Amino acid sequence: MVFGSLPLLILLVLGIGLWLDGARARELASGLAPQLCAREGVQFLDGSAALESWSLSRTPRGVRIRRSFSFSYFSEEQGRRQGYITLVGAQITAFELQGQTTLEG
């Protein structure tokens, strides 16, 4: 009986770990977006970033989760626009302001 519930327990722990990692990544993206927007001279709007997509990515350090987040910003010249941050693990790999990539790694 105990061994029958072990796989379920493992799946539950993995699911909780994935959820916590996702929450940490969203917090990171929501904290980095205003800093990167300020550097580019635009105003970060709405106070957070939203998860757009995720996938697995092979890196020199092994397989990591690649997450793309979207956020809104305001530009004097163009008005309200959409920006994107891509994280692989906890590292920024891309920062894009409405079609203009300003950081890619």
C-alpha positions as CSV (number, residue, x, y, z in Angstrom):
1,M,0.0,0.0,0.0
2,V,2.8,2.4,0.9
3,F,4.7,1.7,-2.4
4,G,1.5,2.3,-4.4
5,S,1.3,5.9,-3.2
6,L,5.0,6.6,-3.7
7,P,4.8,7.5,-7.4
8,L,1.9,9.8,-6.6
9,L,3.9,11.5,-3.8
10,I,6.9,11.9,-6.2
11,L,4.6,13.5,-8.8
12,L,3.1,15.9,-6.2
13,V,6.6,17.0,-5.0
14,L,7.8,17.5,-8.6
15,G,4.6,19.5,-9.4
16,I,5.0,21.7,-6.3
17,G,8.7,22.3,-7.1
18,L,7.9,23.2,-10.7
19,W,5.2,25.6,-9.5
20,L,7.5,27.3,-7.0
21,D,10.3,27.6,-9.6
22,G,7.8,29.2,-12.0
23,A,6.7,31.7,-9.3
24,R,10.3,32.6,-8.6
25,A,11.0,33.1,-12.3
26,R,7.9,35.4,-12.6
27,E,9.1,37.4,-9.6
28,L,12.5,37.7,-11.2
29,A,11.1,38.8,-14.6
30,S,8.7,41.3,-12.9
31,G,11.7,42.8,-11.0
32,L,14.0,42.9,-14.0
33,A,11.6,44.4,-16.5
34,P,11.3,47.9,-14.8
35,Q,15.1,48.1,-14.5
36,L,15.6,47.2,-18.2
37,C,12.8,49.6,-19.2
38,A,14.4,52.4,-17.3
39,R,17.8,51.7,-19.0
40,E,16.0,52.0,-22.4
41,G,14.2,55.2,-21.4
42,V,10.7,53.8,-21.4
43,Q,8.1,53.5,-18.6
44,F,7.3,50.0,-17.2
45,L,3.5,49.6,-16.8
46,D,1.2,47.4,-14.8
47,G,3.8,46.3,-12.3
48,S,4.3,42.7,-13.4
49,A,5.2,40.3,-16.2
50,A,3.0,37.5,-17.4
51,L,4.1,34.1,-18.6
52,E,3.7,33.7,-22.3
53,S,5.4,30.3,-22.9
54,W,7.8,27.8,-21.6
55,S,9.9,25.0,-23.0
56,L,13.0,23.0,-22.2
57,S,16.4,24.2,-23.3
58,R,19.7,22.5,-23.4
59,T,22.5,24.5,-21.8
60,P,26.2,23.8,-20.9
61,R,24.9,23.3,-17.3
62,G,22.2,20.7,-18.4
63,V,18.6,21.0,-19.3
64,R,16.9,24.2,-18.0
65,I,13.4,25.6,-18.4
66,R,13.1,28.5,-20.9
67,R,10.3,30.9,-20.0
68,S,9.1,33.9,-22.0
69,F,7.3,36.7,-20.1
70,S,5.4,39.7,-21.6
71,F,4.9,43.1,-20.0
72,S,3.6,46.5,-21.0
73,Y,5.6,49.6,-21.3
74,F,5.0,53.2,-22.4
75,S,7.1,55.1,-24.9
76,E,6.6,58.8,-25.6
77,E,7.0,58.2,-29.3
78,Q,4.9,55.1,-29.7
79,G,2.5,55.0,-26.7
80,R,1.6,51.7,-25.0
81,R,3.6,48.8,-26.3
82,Q,4.5,45.1,-25.5
83,G,7.9,43.9,-24.3
84,Y,9.3,40.5,-23.6
85,I,11.9,38.9,-21.3
86,T,13.2,35.4,-21.8
87,L,14.8,33.6,-18.9
88,V,16.6,30.3,-19.1
89,G,16.7,29.1,-15.5
90,A,17.4,32.4,-13.6
91,Q,19.5,34.0,-16.5
92,I,18.1,36.6,-18.9
93,T,18.7,35.4,-22.5
94,A,16.7,38.0,-24.3
95,F,15.0,41.4,-23.7
96,E,12.8,42.8,-26.5
97,L,10.8,46.0,-26.8
98,Q,8.1,45.7,-29.5
99,G,10.2,44.0,-32.1
100,Q,13.5,45.7,-31.1
101,T,15.9,43.2,-29.3
102,T,18.0,45.1,-26.9
103,L,19.7,42.2,-25.2
104,E,20.3,38.7,-26.4
105,G,22.6,36.1,-24.9
